[in-house]
Amino acid sequence: MRHRPGKRNRLFVDIAELAPHPELDRAKLRRAVRKVFADADITEGRVSLAVVDNATIAKLNRKHLHRRGPTDVLAYNLHDINDAGPAPIIWGEIVVSAEEAQQQAKERKLPFKSELLLYVIHGALHLVGFDDQTESDRRELEDKQGYYLDLVLGSKSKAGAGRARSRPGGSITKGG
């Protein structure tokens, strides 16, 4: 993580397990979020990460994106980093479905931890401004996902090599 001389990193990542899972690796999830933000020069703020079930994320998906059914990840940017002045600050939420991660991991023959970590990285990238609405944006975001997944896991991972998103998540900015 980059540190500016004389500047303390005041980025807090809170994790709420609303759908507990025995394989949840809180340290890696926090490290991934912090690394994405550090590379975007964001050193202050608070991000809440909620690990939920499909029913909960489906309700949020319907309420905020007007889409039916569960999705893998939703990201809520509650503070526009462009309004932050000289020291970018982030206030956001990332909501991931442990149930969806379990199902997708099984289908893709990947570890649950890797799949869930991928969702968290995807949400963090949305919060720092990456989008996946066009094919070129999607490719760029997937390349970044693979980079951070490999970085946090310490190796080239099968999960980092692109991904099919049958139920695309989304991001919501403040007031959205």
C-alpha positions in Angstrom: 0.0 0.0 0.0 1.3 3.4 -0.9 1.8 5.8 2.0 2.5 9.5 1.5 5.2 10.9 3.8 3.6 12.4 6.9 0.2 11.2 5.8 -1.6 8.5 7.9 -3.8 6.1 6.1 -7.3 6.5 7.6 -9.3 4.1 5.5 -11.5 1.8 7.5 -13.1 -1.3 6.1 -16.0 -2.7 8.2 -17.3 -6.2 7.5 -20.8 -7.4 8.4 -21.5 -11.1 8.0 -25.3 -11.2 7.5 -24.9 -14.5 5.8 -22.0 -16.1 7.8 -19.7 -18.5 6.0 -16.9 -20.6 7.6 -14.5 -19.8 4.8 -14.7 -16.0 5.0 -11.2 -14.5 5.1 -11.8 -11.0 6.5 -8.1 -10.1 6.3 -7.8 -10.8 2.6 -11.1 -9.0 1.9 -9.8 -5.9 3.8 -6.4 -6.1 2.1 -8.0 -6.2 -1.3 -10.3 -3.2 -0.7 -7.4 -1.2 0.8 -5.1 -2.0 -2.1 -7.6 -0.9 -4.7 -8.2 2.4 -2.9 -4.4 2.9 -2.2 -3.7 2.6 -6.0 -6.4 5.2 -6.6 -4.7 7.5 -4.0 -7.6 7.2 -1.6 -6.3 7.1 1.9 -9.3 8.3 3.9 -12.8 7.2 4.5 -14.9 4.2 5.5 -16.2 1.3 3.4 -18.8 -1.1 4.7 -18.7 -4.6 3.3 -21.8 -6.6 3.8 -21.8 -10.4 3.1 -25.5 -11.3 2.6 -27.7 -14.0 1.2 -29.4 -14.1 -2.2 -32.8 -12.9 -0.8 -31.2 -9.8 0.7 -29.2 -8.9 -2.4 -32.2 -9.6 -4.6 -34.2 -7.0 -2.6 -31.4 -4.4 -2.9 -31.0 -5.2 -6.6 -34.7 -4.6 -7.2 -34.9 -1.5 -5.0 -31.8 0.3 -6.4 -31.3 -1.1 -10.0 -34.9 -2.2 -10.7 -33.6 -5.7 -11.7 -35.2 -8.9 -10.6 -33.4 -11.7 -8.8 -30.1 -11.9 -7.0 -26.8 -10.6 -8.2 -23.2 -11.1 -7.1 -22.2 -7.6 -6.0 -23.6 -4.1 -5.5 -21.5 -1.1 -4.8 -22.8 2.2 -3.3 -20.7 5.3 -3.6 -22.0 7.5 -0.9 -19.5 10.3 -1.5 -18.2 11.5 -4.8 -14.4 11.3 -4.6 -14.2 14.3 -7.0 -15.8 16.5 -4.3 -13.1 15.6 -1.8 -10.6 18.2 -2.7 -6.9 17.6 -2.4 -7.2 14.4 -0.2 -9.6 12.0 -1.9 -12.0 10.5 0.6 -14.3 7.5 0.1 -17.6 6.7 1.8 -19.1 3.6 0.3 -20.8 0.2 0.7 -20.1 -3.0 -1.0 -22.7 -5.8 -0.7 -21.8 -9.3 -1.9 -23.8 -12.5 -1.9 -22.1 -15.4 -0.2 -24.8 -17.7 -1.6 -24.1 -16.5 -5.2 -20.3 -16.9 -4.6 -20.9 -20.4 -3.3 -23.0 -21.4 -6.4 -20.6 -19.7 -8.9 -17.5 -21.2 -7.2 -19.0 -24.7 -7.5 -20.0 -24.2 -11.2 -16.6 -22.7 -12.0 -14.7 -25.3 -9.9 -13.0 -22.5 -7.9 -12.5 -22.0 -4.1 -15.3 -20.0 -2.5 -12.8 -17.6 -1.0 -11.5 -16.7 -4.5 -15.0 -16.1 -5.9 -16.1 -13.9 -3.0 -12.8 -12.0 -3.1 -13.5 -11.4 -6.8 -16.9 -9.8 -6.0 -15.3 -7.6 -3.3 -12.6 -6.4 -5.7 -15.3 -5.8 -8.4 -17.3 -3.6 -6.0 -14.2 -1.7 -4.8 -13.2 -1.0 -8.5 -16.7 0.4 -9.1 -16.3 2.7 -6.0 -13.1 4.2 -7.5 -14.7 4.8 -10.8 -14.3 1.8 -13.0 -17.4 0.8 -15.0 -18.5 -2.2 -17.0 -21.3 -0.8 -19.2 -19.3 -1.1 -22.4 -17.3 -4.1 -23.7 -14.0 -2.1 -23.5 -14.8 -0.9 -19.9 -15.7 -4.5 -19.0 -12.4 -5.8 -20.3 -10.4 -3.1 -18.4 -12.3 -3.9 -15.2 -11.8 -7.6 -15.6 -8.0 -7.1 -16.2 -7.9 -5.0 -13.0 -9.9 -7.7 -11.1 -7.4 -10.3 -12.2 -4.5 -8.1 -11.1 -5.8 -7.5 -7.6 -7.0 -11.1 -7.2 -3.6 -12.4 -8.1 -1.9 -9.8 -5.9 -4.0 -10.6 -2.8 -3.9 -14.4 -3.3 -0.2 -14.3 -4.1 -0.4 -16.3 -7.4 -1.9 -16.4 -10.9 -5.4 -17.5 -10.1 -7.9 -19.2 -12.4 -10.6 -16.9 -11.0 -8.7 -13.9 -12.2 -8.8 -14.9 -15.8 -11.9 -13.1 -16.9 -15.4 -14.0 -15.8 -18.8 -14.5 -17.2 -21.4 -12.5 -15.4 -24.8 -14.1 -15.8 -26.4 -11.7 -13.3 -24.5 -8.4 -13.5 -24.2 -6.4 -10.4 -24.0 -2.6 -10.4 -23.0 0.5 -8.7 -25.0 3.3 -7.3 -23.7 6.8 -6.6 -25.0 9.1 -3.9 -28.6 10.1 -4.6 -28.9 7.3 -7.1 
